[in-house]
Amino acid sequence: MLQDKITVVTGAGSGIGRSLAIRFAEKGARAVVCTDLNADNAAETAEMIGKAGTSAALDVGDEAAIEALVAETEATIGGIDIFVSNAGYGQSGGLSLATEDWQRMMNVHTWSHLAAARAVVPGMVQRGGGYLLSTASAAGLLTQINSGPYAVSKHAAVALAEWISINYGDQGIGVSVLCPQAVRTNILGPAAKRPNSTQASADGVLEPEFVADACIEAMEEGRFLVLPHPEVETYFQRKANDYDRWLGGMRRFKDRLKR
């Protein structure tokens, strides 16, 4: 499904985004537009890809910037077939965080996905189809104990992807949403500097290359949820089966983390 496709990847300067961009090129994508808040990192990824790779600086929290990137790509390269909304960041805190902190995380983790869909879906529908892949988190299905805005924004990202799939699936728009637990990326801080491997490590932290392959497999099969940590599905089922019990268990888990 990637052969000769034009793709855009946000947060492509490192981690999952970089691995996805490289894999897309290896799978035969005609063009991979690598975007990142850090222009140098995006350019490095594009250089790793070779002739199919181009790069651009992009703050996904800026809706106008996303619209401009899409317009520029479609004017100079062609209609976008696949858009990957992957950029993200971590911030701990909850009710004590300023409203601006919550808003910024919503802008990056949710409204950027909306802006991308608004910009690319109409053209995809006109051309007969396209694909949206968004990076949420296991936090989008479960929660993130130490970060209120992360949990909320990732839940919203999953809900938005669901809505797009329901409303545009019969118009040729495929949608998948990635919901991993820990992946060895910059969000992990020092843990991200361990040597790479294409296998899951003993501590449960997955390598970004492994996650990228899981995403491509899900896209090829047309699966909505991408769950490279299979235990997330089990936890999600337990949550749905008995919400109050799950909430109680999460409170106990939170207490254990404080010890």
N, C-alpha and C positions, 0 to 999 in steps of 0.2 A: 504493500500500500504506500510505501515511501518512494518508490521508483519515480524519478523525474518530478517530484513534488517540490513546491516552494514552501518553505517552512520558516517560522519566526519563533525564536526561543528567548524568553526573558529570563534574567538571572543566569545567563549563559557563561558568565565569567569564571565560574567555579562550580564544584559540587555536582548536583543532579543535572543542572542546566547544561554545564559543559559536557557531561557524559552523554546526555540526550542529543546535543548538537552533533557530537562526534559520531554517535551511532546512526543518526539520521543520514549523515553524509556517507557513512559506510554502507548503508542500505540503499543508496542510489538517489538520494534527494538531489534535485537539480540545483537548488540554492538553499543555504541555511543562513538566515540572518541572525547573528549572535548579538544580543543586546544585554547591557548590564549598566548599573549605576556607575561602575568603574569602567571607563572607556578602554583603558589599557588592558584590563583583564578580558574584556569582550574581544578586543583585537587579537589577543594571544590565542584565544579559542579559535577564532576564524583562521589564524595562521596555521594552527594545528590541523584544521580541516583541509586546507588547501584551496584549490580554485573555486570550489562550491561555496566557500565561506566568505561572508562579509560581516561587518560589525558596525555597531552604533551605540552611543551612550544613550541610556533611557532611564528616566525616573518613572517607574510605573505608577507612582502616586500622583502623577500629573496626567489627567485625562487627555488634555490637549496634546501632550507629547506623544501619547499612544496613537491618537488619531493622525498626527503628522507622520509618525513612523510608518503606519499602514499605508497612508496615501503615497509616501515616497517610495515604499517598496513596490506597490502595485503599479506606479508610474514608470519605474526604472527596471524592474525585474519581471513582474507579472502578478497575476492574481494569487493571493495567498491560499494555499491548500490546507495547511496545518498551522494552528497558532497554539503555542505552549505558554501558558501563564504560570510561570514557575518562581519568579522572584519573591523573596520573603526574608524576614529577619526575626530575631527573638528579643523579647523584653519581658522581664519578670515584673510582677506587681499586680495590684487589683484595684480596689475602690479608692486607694490613696493616690493612684496615678492621675495626672491631670487629664481632663477631657481631650486635650490635644493629642496626648499619647494614644488614647483609645482611637481617636479619629485617624491618626496616621496609620495605625495598624489595619484599620478597616480599609483605608485607601489602598494600601499595598496588597493586602490579602484577599479583599473582596471586590472593591469598586474597580480595581484595575482589571479584574476578570470581566466585569460588566462592560467596561470601556472597550476592551478588546473584542468582546462579542458584538457590541454595537457596530464596531468599525469593520469587522470582517464577515459576519454572518450574512448580511444581505447579498454581498457579492458571491459568497459561497453558494447560496441558494440559487442565484441566477445562473451560476456555472454548473449546477447539478450536484453540488455537495462539497463537503469539507469536514475538518475534524478540529475539535477543541480538546486540548489536554490541559487540565489545571492541577497544580500541586496544592493540596490542602495538607492534611496531616491526620494521623490517628486521633489527634485532638479534635478534629472536625466530626468524628463519629463518637468519641468518648469525651475527653476533656483534657485540659492542661492545668494541673493543680496550682502551679506557681505563677500562672499568667492568665488573668481574666481576659484581657483583650486578645490574646493569642487564641484561647479557646473559642471566644465568641466569633472572631473574624474567620476562623477556620470552619466553624459550623456554618456560617453564612456562605462561605465559598462552596461547600458541599450542596447546600440548599439551592444556590444559584445554578450550579451545574445540573442538578436534578431538573429544575424548571426548564432550562434550555433543552435538555434531552427530551423532556415530555412534549414541549411545544414545537421543536424543530427536528426531532428525530425522523418524522415522516417526510421531511423535506431534504433529506440527505445529509443532515448534520450529525456526525458521530461525536459523542462526548464521553470522555473518561476523566476520572478524578483520582489522583494519587493520594493515598492515606497511609503513609508509613509511620513507624515509630522512629527510633534513632537511626540517622544516616550520617556517615562520616563526612560532614560538610563544615563550613565555617561557623554555622550556628552552634556547633558543639564546642567551639573554642579549642583549648589545648588537645582535646580528644581527637580532633580532626587531623592532627599532625602525625598520627600513627601511619606506618607503611600501608600502602594500598594492597588490596587483594580483591579478586572478583568473587570471593566467597563471603558469606556472612561470618563475622568474627565471633569468637567465643563469648564476648560480652553482649551479644545481641545487636551490635551496631553494624548496619549493612554498609557496604561500599557503594558509592554512587553508580558505578558501572553496572552492578547487579540490579539496582533499582531501575536504571534506564532500560535494561533488557526486559524487566517485568512490565514496564510501561508499553514498550513496543509490542510485546506479546498480547497485552490486553487490547491495544488498539487494533491489532490484526484480527482478534477474535470478537471485537465489538463489545467488550465488557465495560460496564460503567465504573465499577470499583477496581482500583489497582491496589492490592494488599500484599506487598512484598514480605511483610511480617504476618504469616497466616494466623497467628494468635489473635490479631486484631478482630478478625471475623468472629471468633469465639467470644471475645469480650463484648462485641457489639450485639451479638445474639443474647447474651446474658442480660445486658442492659435493657433490650426490648422486652424480654420475657418477664422481668420483674424490676421495674425502674426503681422502686423504693429500696429494694434489697441492694441494688447496684449502688445507689447513692450512699447507703450506709456503709457498704464496703469501701467506697472511695474515701469516706470520712475516716475510716479506720486506717486506710493506707496513708492518708495525709498525716495522721498522728504518728504512724511508725516512722515516717520520713523525718520527723522532728527529733527523734531520739538519737 
